[in-house]
Amino acid sequence: MSAARPRAGGRGDESGGPAAAICEGARSLEVLRWRGGRAQPVDDWLSEEVAVALQYNGVSHAVMLATPLDLEDFALGFSLSEGIVERPAEVYDCEIVREPRGLTLQIEVAARCFEGLRERRRSLTGRTGCGLCGTDSLEQALRPLRPLPARTEPPVGSSAVARALGSLREHQHLNAATGAVHAAGWCDARGRLLLVREDVGRHNALDKLIGAMARRGTDAARGFAVITSRASVEMVQKAAQAGMPMLVAVSAPTALAVRSAREVDMCLVGLARGDDMVVYSGAQRIALESFPELSTSLLPT
């Protein structure tokens, strides 16, 4: 394929930076662009999406469609956010095995955790936009969560949220090249992005972030997460299971997600665009600095 061929999407092709660092995250393919009444063959970066099977102690548990990047983070984050293990130390090993039609993550966990997993007898079949796919009971779908610890740090300022959102785009290298993936980022209380993970699935991106934080020993109680998607109930459950006191989404949450966030005292922020946002839960954890006349006592907790 000629290197001089024009690019299709206008993403990641003008600077040449993000596309060169994508590795297995994307693939360049020839496509036909129709623009201004004229057809032209061009090259385009497309996000990779592969079947990723998760096995625990040799037993298949779930098959997800995911971006084949940061899979060690994904394995650990999924194990933590789904409550399969309680601590990172209970995941002993993760081997990535390439199969003819995808990848298998062979995860070894503590015997106690594996016995608990067998009792749950869950079977998940993943899709890019999946939610609680494959759960076979209401108890599993809406599992009880421990309330988050009461706030001990000063509330996060709304300016910190705006700062995090403003810098998130420049850290979305895969999305810059393909325009087809979600991101989840972890920020400190000042809104500085410390970690970002991307994936075609919003749940996978959050799992990868949770795993990356756990591998680095990041204190989930000090900071907040930002996601480039809506806040479904599963996103709230995963964040709460990881001990995140605050979740910020660029789109709106569902009513069930809000009720779940309120039950565990999580600050849930949605429709966060620039300086604008809606606080749906846990208003005591955020300071609306741009509007000092608005008391947080008037907002839902």
C-alpha positions as CSV (number, residue, x, y, z in Angstrom):
1,M,0.0,0.0,0.0
2,S,1.5,3.3,-1.0
3,A,2.6,5.6,1.8
4,A,1.5,8.6,-0.3
5,R,-2.1,7.5,-0.3
6,P,-4.4,10.1,1.4
7,R,-5.9,9.3,4.8
8,A,-9.6,8.8,5.2
9,G,-10.8,10.0,8.6
10,G,-8.6,13.0,9.4
11,R,-7.8,11.4,12.8
12,G,-4.3,10.6,13.8
13,D,-2.9,11.2,10.3
14,E,-2.0,14.9,10.2
15,S,0.7,14.7,12.9
16,G,1.7,11.1,12.4
17,G,2.2,10.7,16.2
18,P,-0.7,8.7,17.7
19,A,-1.0,6.3,14.8
20,A,2.6,5.2,15.0
21,A,2.3,4.2,18.6
22,I,-0.9,2.2,18.4
23,C,0.7,-1.2,17.7
24,E,-2.0,-3.8,18.0
25,G,-4.7,-1.3,18.9
26,A,-5.5,-0.4,15.3
27,R,-4.9,-1.4,11.7
28,S,-4.6,0.6,8.5
29,L,-6.9,-0.6,5.7
30,E,-7.7,0.7,2.3
31,V,-11.2,2.1,2.0
32,L,-13.2,4.0,-0.6
33,R,-14.1,7.6,0.4
34,W,-17.0,9.4,-1.3
35,R,-16.8,13.1,-0.8
36,G,-18.0,16.0,-2.8
37,G,-19.3,13.7,-5.5
38,R,-15.9,12.1,-6.0
39,A,-14.7,8.6,-5.1
40,Q,-11.1,8.2,-3.9
41,P,-9.2,5.1,-2.5
42,V,-7.7,6.1,0.8
43,D,-6.0,4.5,3.9
44,D,-7.9,4.6,7.2
45,W,-7.0,3.5,10.7
46,L,-9.6,1.2,12.2
47,S,-9.7,0.1,15.8
48,E,-9.0,-3.6,16.4
49,E,-11.7,-5.7,18.2
50,V,-11.0,-9.3,19.1
51,A,-12.6,-12.0,21.2
52,V,-10.9,-12.2,24.6
53,A,-11.7,-15.2,26.7
54,L,-11.1,-15.1,30.5
55,Q,-10.2,-18.3,32.2
56,Y,-9.8,-18.7,35.9
57,N,-7.7,-21.6,37.1
58,G,-8.3,-23.4,33.8
59,V,-12.1,-22.9,33.7
60,S,-13.7,-20.6,31.1
61,H,-15.7,-17.7,32.7
62,A,-16.3,-15.0,30.2
63,V,-15.8,-14.0,26.5
64,M,-15.6,-10.3,25.8
65,L,-15.0,-8.3,22.7
66,A,-12.1,-5.9,23.4
67,T,-9.2,-3.9,22.1
68,P,-6.1,-6.1,22.4
69,L,-4.1,-3.6,24.5
70,D,-3.3,-3.5,28.3
71,L,-4.7,-7.0,28.7
72,E,-2.9,-7.6,32.0
73,D,-4.7,-4.5,33.4
74,F,-8.0,-5.8,31.9
75,A,-7.6,-9.2,33.6
76,L,-6.8,-7.7,37.0
77,G,-9.4,-4.9,36.7
78,F,-12.2,-7.3,35.6
79,S,-11.4,-9.7,38.5
80,L,-11.6,-6.8,41.0
81,S,-14.6,-5.0,39.6
82,E,-16.6,-8.2,39.2
83,G,-15.8,-9.2,42.8
84,I,-14.0,-12.4,41.7
85,V,-11.1,-11.3,43.9
86,E,-11.0,-8.7,46.7
87,R,-7.3,-7.8,46.5
88,P,-4.8,-7.6,43.7
89,A,-2.6,-10.1,45.6
90,E,-5.3,-12.8,45.1
91,V,-4.4,-12.8,41.4
92,Y,-1.3,-14.9,41.2
93,D,-0.6,-14.9,37.4
94,C,-2.0,-14.0,34.0
95,E,-0.8,-15.5,30.8
96,I,-2.0,-14.2,27.4
97,V,-2.4,-17.0,24.9
98,R,-3.0,-16.3,21.2
99,E,-5.7,-18.5,19.7
100,P,-6.7,-18.9,16.0
101,R,-9.8,-16.8,16.6
102,G,-8.8,-14.5,19.5
103,L,-7.0,-14.3,22.8
104,T,-7.3,-16.2,26.0
105,L,-6.3,-14.7,29.4
106,Q,-5.3,-17.6,31.6
107,I,-5.8,-16.1,35.1
108,E,-4.7,-17.9,38.2
109,V,-6.4,-16.8,41.4
110,A,-6.4,-17.9,45.1
111,A,-8.3,-21.2,45.8
112,R,-10.8,-19.4,48.0
113,C,-11.7,-16.9,45.2
114,F,-12.0,-19.7,42.6
115,E,-14.4,-21.7,44.9
116,G,-16.5,-18.5,45.2
117,L,-16.5,-18.1,41.5
118,R,-17.6,-21.7,40.9
119,E,-20.5,-21.1,43.2
120,R,-21.7,-18.2,41.3
121,R,-21.9,-20.3,38.1
122,R,-21.9,-17.2,35.8
123,S,-21.5,-17.4,32.1
124,L,-21.0,-14.1,30.2
125,T,-21.1,-13.5,26.5
126,G,-19.6,-10.1,25.7
127,R,-20.6,-7.6,23.1
128,T,-19.1,-4.1,22.4
129,G,-22.0,-2.4,24.0
130,C,-22.9,-5.0,26.6
131,G,-24.1,-4.3,30.0
132,L,-24.9,-7.1,32.5
133,C,-24.8,-9.7,29.7
134,G,-25.2,-13.3,30.7
135,T,-26.2,-12.8,34.4
136,D,-28.7,-15.5,35.3
137,S,-30.4,-13.9,38.4
138,L,-31.5,-10.5,39.7
139,E,-29.2,-11.0,42.6
140,Q,-26.2,-11.2,40.4
141,A,-27.3,-8.3,38.2
142,L,-27.9,-5.9,41.1
143,R,-25.3,-7.2,43.5
144,P,-25.0,-5.4,46.9
145,L,-22.1,-3.0,47.2
146,R,-20.4,-1.7,50.3
147,P,-21.0,2.0,51.0
148,L,-18.0,4.1,50.2
149,P,-16.0,5.6,53.1
150,A,-17.2,9.0,54.3
151,R,-15.3,12.0,52.7
152,T,-12.2,12.8,54.6
153,E,-10.4,14.8,51.9
154,P,-11.5,18.3,50.8
155,P,-14.2,18.1,48.1
156,V,-13.0,18.0,44.5
157,G,-13.5,21.4,42.8
158,S,-15.6,21.7,39.7
159,S,-12.6,23.4,38.1
160,A,-10.6,20.2,38.6
161,V,-13.3,18.2,36.7
162,A,-13.1,20.8,33.9
163,R,-9.3,20.5,33.8
164,A,-9.4,16.7,33.6
165,L,-12.0,16.8,30.8
166,G,-10.0,19.4,28.9
167,S,-6.8,17.3,28.9
168,L,-8.4,13.9,28.4
169,R,-8.7,14.2,24.6
170,E,-5.0,14.6,24.1
171,H,-4.4,11.4,26.0
172,Q,-6.8,9.4,23.8
173,H,-4.2,8.3,21.2
174,L,-6.2,5.3,19.9
175,N,-9.4,7.3,19.5
176,A,-7.5,10.1,17.8
177,A,-6.5,7.7,15.1
178,T,-9.7,5.7,14.8
179,G,-12.6,7.7,16.3
180,A,-14.1,4.4,17.6
181,V,-13.0,3.8,21.2
182,H,-13.9,4.9,24.7
183,A,-11.5,6.1,27.4
184,A,-11.4,6.0,31.2
185,G,-9.0,8.2,33.1
186,W,-7.9,8.5,36.8
187,C,-7.3,12.0,38.1
188,D,-5.9,13.5,41.3
189,A,-8.0,16.0,43.3
190,R,-6.5,18.8,41.2
191,G,-7.8,17.3,38.0
192,R,-4.4,16.1,36.7
193,L,-4.7,12.9,34.6
194,L,-2.5,10.2,36.1
195,L,-3.7,7.2,34.1
196,V,-5.8,6.6,30.9
197,R,-6.9,3.4,29.3
198,E,-8.8,3.0,26.0
199,D,-11.0,0.2,24.6
200,V,-13.9,-0.3,22.1
201,G,-16.1,-1.2,25.1
202,R,-16.7,1.4,27.8
203,H,-16.8,-1.3,30.5
204,N,-13.5,-2.7,29.3
205,A,-11.9,0.7,29.4
206,L,-12.9,1.1,33.0
207,D,-11.8,-2.4,33.9
208,K,-8.4,-1.6,32.3
209,L,-8.1,1.6,34.4
210,I,-9.0,-0.3,37.6
211,G,-6.4,-2.9,36.9
212,A,-3.7,-0.3,36.0
213,M,-4.4,1.5,39.3
214,A,-4.3,-1.7,41.3
215,R,-1.0,-2.8,39.7
216,R,0.5,0.6,40.6
217,G,-0.9,0.7,44.1
218,T,-2.9,3.8,43.4
219,D,-5.2,4.9,46.3
220,A,-8.7,4.9,44.7
221,A,-10.1,6.9,47.6
222,R,-8.0,10.0,46.6
223,G,-9.2,11.3,43.2
224,F,-11.9,10.7,40.7
225,A,-12.5,8.8,37.4
226,V,-13.6,10.3,34.1
227,I,-15.3,8.3,31.3
228,T,-16.1,9.2,27.8
229,S,-19.5,7.5,27.8
230,R,-22.8,7.3,29.6
231,A,-22.8,6.1,33.2
232,S,-24.7,2.9,33.2
233,V,-25.4,1.0,36.4
234,E,-22.6,-1.4,35.7
235,M,-20.1,1.5,35.4
236,V,-21.2,2.7,38.8
237,Q,-21.0,-0.8,40.2
238,K,-17.5,-1.3,38.9
239,A,-16.3,2.1,40.2
240,A,-17.8,1.5,43.6
241,Q,-16.3,-2.0,43.8
242,A,-12.9,-0.4,43.1
243,G,-13.5,2.2,45.9
244,M,-13.8,5.2,43.6
245,P,-15.7,8.0,45.5
246,M,-16.4,10.0,42.3
247,L,-17.3,9.1,38.7
248,V,-17.6,11.8,36.0
249,A,-19.2,10.9,32.7
250,V,-19.5,13.1,29.6
251,S,-23.0,11.7,28.9
252,A,-26.0,11.2,31.1
253,P,-26.5,8.4,33.6
254,T,-29.5,6.1,33.8
255,A,-32.0,6.4,36.7
256,L,-30.8,3.0,38.1
257,A,-27.2,4.2,38.0
258,V,-28.2,7.3,40.0
259,R,-30.0,5.2,42.6
260,S,-27.1,2.8,42.9
261,A,-24.7,5.8,43.3
262,R,-26.8,7.3,46.0
263,E,-27.0,4.0,47.9
264,V,-23.2,3.8,48.2
265,D,-22.7,7.6,48.6
266,M,-20.8,8.0,45.4
267,C,-20.5,11.4,43.7
268,L,-21.9,10.8,40.2
269,V,-21.5,13.6,37.7
270,G,-22.9,13.5,34.2
271,L,-23.2,15.6,31.1
272,A,-19.8,17.0,31.9
273,R,-18.8,19.3,29.1
274,G,-16.3,22.0,29.7
275,D,-17.4,24.0,32.8
276,D,-20.9,22.5,32.6
277,M,-22.0,19.4,34.5
278,V,-24.9,17.9,36.4
279,V,-24.4,16.4,39.9
280,Y,-26.8,13.5,40.4
281,S,-25.5,12.1,43.6
282,G,-23.0,12.8,46.4
283,A,-22.9,16.6,46.1
284,Q,-20.9,16.8,49.4
285,R,-17.9,15.4,47.5
286,I,-17.7,18.3,45.0
287,A,-17.3,22.0,45.3
288,L,-19.0,24.0,42.6
289,E,-16.5,26.8,42.5
290,S,-17.9,28.7,39.6
291,F,-21.2,29.2,41.4
292,P,-20.5,30.1,45.0
293,E,-24.0,31.3,45.5
294,L,-25.3,27.8,44.9
295,S,-25.3,25.8,48.1
296,T,-24.6,22.1,47.7
297,S,-27.3,21.5,50.4
298,L,-29.8,22.2,47.6
299,L,-28.4,19.3,45.5
300,P,-29.3,15.7,45.8
301,T,-27.1,13.5,47.9
